[in-house]
């Protein structure tokens, strides 16, 4: 994939960034949130491996510090702020420094997200197998 992202790639990524950023809210995710995230991912043009790369290389550096604060964000990140930060990290995605930083953080990333991925991956696979992912609402409006 070429970086920086094209306008279409940015449009495709925005809902994925928003969904994956929920991993880093200062709250435990529940079933309906896993379902929402799975629908967003299933409706995206990305394979699970690429979604995980988007998470690790674009979303994590943008929002993971939220869990380090005393009073972290719990209701949701401002979409415009999130998009700008994730796009900035996406543009740096090919950097050796960025990849090394994420590699060093990988144990922490997995600690916080491994259980979430176990909840979401089978749902994405089921939605894609059923072929109905693109026919279901996946935006935030009213579905959360």
LINSUL-V604217 format. One record per residue. N is the residue number from 1. RES is the residue in three letters. PHI is phi in whole degrees, 0 to 359 (* if undefined). D_FIRST is the distance of its C-alpha to the first C-alpha in Angstrom with 1 decimal. Layout:
N	RES	PHI	D_FIRST
N	RES	PHI	D_FIRST
//
This chain:
1	UNK	*	0.0
2	UNK	272	3.8
3	UNK	233	6.6
4	UNK	290	9.2
5	UNK	284	8.5
6	UNK	286	10.3
7	UNK	304	13.6
8	UNK	293	12.7
9	UNK	297	9.8
10	UNK	298	12.5
11	UNK	299	15.1
12	UNK	295	13.4
13	UNK	279	13.0
14	UNK	309	16.5
15	UNK	294	18.5
16	UNK	291	16.5
17	UNK	303	16.9
18	UNK	298	20.6
19	UNK	294	21.2
20	UNK	291	19.7
21	UNK	297	21.6
22	UNK	299	24.8
23	UNK	301	24.5
24	UNK	253	25.5
25	UNK	285	28.4
26	UNK	276	31.9
27	UNK	199	33.0
28	UNK	276	32.7
29	UNK	284	30.7
30	UNK	239	32.8
31	UNK	308	32.5
32	UNK	293	31.8
33	UNK	288	29.0
34	UNK	298	27.4
35	UNK	297	27.8
36	UNK	299	26.2
37	UNK	299	23.1
38	UNK	298	22.9
39	UNK	295	23.3
40	UNK	298	20.5
41	UNK	295	18.1
42	UNK	298	19.5
43	UNK	279	19.2
44	UNK	279	15.5
45	UNK	275	12.9
46	UNK	257	11.5
47	UNK	290	13.0
48	UNK	305	15.2
49	UNK	300	13.3
50	UNK	289	10.2
51	UNK	298	13.0
52	UNK	295	14.6
53	UNK	293	11.7
54	UNK	301	11.6
55	UNK	301	15.3
56	UNK	292	15.7
57	UNK	263	13.3
58	UNK	240	13.8
59	UNK	276	17.0
60	UNK	305	19.1
61	UNK	294	19.3
62	UNK	282	20.0
63	UNK	228	22.8
64	UNK	296	24.0
65	UNK	296	26.9
66	UNK	303	28.4
67	UNK	281	30.0
68	UNK	274	31.6
69	UNK	280	33.7
70	UNK	294	37.2
71	UNK	238	36.6
72	UNK	290	32.9
73	UNK	296	31.4
74	UNK	235	32.3
75	UNK	271	32.2
76	UNK	136	28.6
77	UNK	279	26.5
78	UNK	299	26.8
79	UNK	302	23.8
80	UNK	294	23.5
81	UNK	299	23.8
82	UNK	299	21.2
83	UNK	301	18.6
84	UNK	296	19.2
85	UNK	293	19.0
86	UNK	295	15.9
87	UNK	297	14.1
88	UNK	297	15.6
89	UNK	287	14.4
90	UNK	298	10.8
91	UNK	294	11.1
92	UNK	264	12.6
93	UNK	304	10.3
94	UNK	279	9.8
95	UNK	293	13.6
96	UNK	298	15.9
97	UNK	301	18.4
98	UNK	296	16.3
99	UNK	296	15.3
100	UNK	295	19.0
101	UNK	300	20.3
102	UNK	293	18.5
103	UNK	300	19.7
104	UNK	292	23.2
105	UNK	273	23.1
106	UNK	308	22.0
107	UNK	300	25.6
108	UNK	292	26.3
109	UNK	301	23.2
110	UNK	296	24.2
111	UNK	304	27.8
112	UNK	279	27.1
113	UNK	241	24.6
114	UNK	304	25.4
115	UNK	295	28.1
116	UNK	296	26.0
117	UNK	298	23.4
118	UNK	296	26.4
119	UNK	282	27.5
120	UNK	271	24.3
121	UNK	305	22.6
122	UNK	297	25.6
123	UNK	293	25.8
124	UNK	298	22.3
125	UNK	299	23.0
126	UNK	295	26.3
127	UNK	296	25.1
128	UNK	291	22.5
129	UNK	294	25.2
130	UNK	285	27.6
131	UNK	74	25.3
132	UNK	251	26.5
133	UNK	299	23.6
134	UNK	280	22.9
135	UNK	258	26.6
136	UNK	254	27.3
137	UNK	295	27.2
138	UNK	230	24.5
139	UNK	283	25.1
140	UNK	284	27.2
141	UNK	304	30.1
142	UNK	78	32.9
143	UNK	267	31.0
144	UNK	248	31.3
//
